[in-house]
Amino acid sequence: MACLLVAPLLAAAMIFRGGLGAVKANAIARFLLAFASSRGMSEAGALAPPPPAETEPRVAGAVALPRPAVASAAPATAPRHARPALLLEIAERMDGAAGDSRGGRGEGYLEGAVGGLPRVEAGLAPILTAQARGPGGRFDGPGVRHALHRYFVREFGWRLSGLDPLGGSWNSSSPSDVVALQRLPDAVRDLVAERLDGPGFNGGELAVLAWTLKYLIQDETDARLHSAYSLLGLPLEKPVPRDAVQLALNMHLMSHITNKELDDLTKDRAMAIYQNMTRIYPSWGETLGFIGKTVDAQRAAEGADPLAAMPFDAALRSLAAISERYGLWQDRECRGMKGLLLPFEEQGSGRVRLADFYRASLGGQWQFSESLGYLRQLGALDETEPTTPRVIIPNYLLSFANCVGSTAYNDICCISECEGLMAHIERSIAGPSAEPAALESVVAALPSSTVPAGRRPDIVLAKRLREIAAQHEDGRVPIHGRLFAQWMHHAYPRECPYPHAAGATKQVSAFHYVLSGQRHVASRQEMNLVASRPGRRDGPRQTIPWDVHEELVGGHPRRAAHPFGFAAVHATSTLVAMAMLIMGLARMVARRRRMRGSKKMCVQIDL
């Protein structure tokens, strides 16, 4: 009730002080009323928290898991009344930029937040609960960047320019440098920078920033549909036949996949590219089917005839549904590539010899043709044995080599299966760090698409987990640190990527790699040369590299590593590896002796 009374009073006050017009004030009042009614009210007058999601986050390829009980923890978000205040401040600055072409969209921003912000909050909640906080329980720049990046990758498969570290460290840039924010007036960007340079963001403010970025990306997507309508000569002010709308939506996604701006193309040139899309992108036929089904589902949800003419705002709503679902839909291709690589995997390592990788390409799998230099720059290559380079399966799948579609603001890429595993761990631990024993227990019961639940404890992994904890003053393992990410790669080598040290690799699209004067695709002669090398596939899992270098996102207490402890772990690992190597050599010698004995027997029989 308090919010119902405050809304008209706030609008009236804004009119009185001359800061906003009556139309704008009415929009704010409508927002507050709708926001309050959509969220409900707590006894204290703050907006009630959103109901918990019923299932784990939507991560393609992840095994369905029951929701773990969440221990009590500090609230992941600020009091609910703080969120509308920041929203209103951003909206006011958007509309207050006189003469700025990027301004004037505050009303649409507020109206979209009514339904959009609660969904963003629900997706961010488990990430923020497990995110390390700074003074006052707030998130600093690296923490904000880390949380936002993981949210957009986990929910949509979006990697935002300026947010993705691209192989660097999380503190290498500020979230205020995100390219999508360039669509806002400088006053709004200054507001974000001020918050980051000052006290930081609380959870509610971080959710507002996430919603703002999502709104801007959708706004850019809508602008592309405007361009498609203009290119095809379709009117915006009246309904358009369904097949014409379908063509405009197809053109929109074509421009996204080919990284070509429709405004730079003539209609004839655009249609020539469109007719050739199956050769450019072999999965184009399935993509067209996805677009059509999504439009049908959206029209049915609105109670409209799927075959009837569509007004432009209905086309925009269908486009929004396509944009949100496309990343998860196209991730099926990533799972398919993983399935093609696993038969070549060296046992338990999550790695494929480069010779086998190229052999698959020569055998007809067109995807596996990246050059040695490009794979190295992407961090997809393990060169622990320089004479036998190996492709790291999850690193390759999650690299920019497999992103489909690109704009100046974001790329759509494969979704990490490890995100689904981390989501379960975050919900189970409900904090930024945990005791080694607690993590062992959670992971032991946690299956992936290739690792069963209830596996036997691994002595080496258990020791390494304790040594990670020994680096930190509180004796706990930070679950967002580099060492735990590396530990997860050893525990789930086919799902979790190997975390290279910051600066060791650099993610770059094939397009930009070629612009730098290098070849991103190996020649057939190069692939034949590498594929002709003999090799083995039964290497033990302990051959996966282990680097003791730690990197943290937030301020965790830590102390110098104990050399003796690490020496013990490495000694154990080395002894295990040597034992398995000796056993392998012994089996090989015995096998050769048997073969020689059988040959002698054959000779004697022939005589």
Secondary structure, 3 states (H helix, E strand, C coil): CHHHHHHHHHHHHHHHCCCCCHHHHHHHHHHHHHHHHHHCECCCCCECCCCCCCCCCCCCCCCCCCCCCCCCCCCCCCCCCHHHHHHHHHHHHHHCCCCCCCCCCHHHHHHHHHHHHHHHHHHHHHHHHCCCCCHHHCECHHHHHHHHHHHHHHHHCEEECCCCCCCCCCCCCCHHHCHHHHHCCHHHHHHHHHHHHCCCECHHHHHHHHHHHHHHHHHHHHHHHHHHHHHHCCCCCCCECHHHHHHHHHHHHHHHHHCCCHHHCCHHHHHHHHHCHHHHCCCHHHHHHHHHHHHHHHHHHCCCCCCCCECHHHHHHHHHHHHHHHHHHHHHHHHHHHHHHHHHEECCCCEEEHHHHHHHHHCCCCCCCECHHHHHHHCCEECCCCCCCEEEHHHHHCCHHHCCCECCCEEECCCCHHHHHHHHHHHHHCCCEECHHHHHHHHHCCCCCCCCCCCCCCHHHHHHHHHHHHCCCCCCEECCCHHHHHHHHHHCCCCCCCCCCCCCCCCCCHHHHHHCCCCCECCHHHHHHHHCCCCCCCCCHHHCCCCCCCCCCCCCCCCCCCHHHHHHHHHHHHHHHHHHHHHHHHHHHHHHHHHHHHHHHHHHHHC
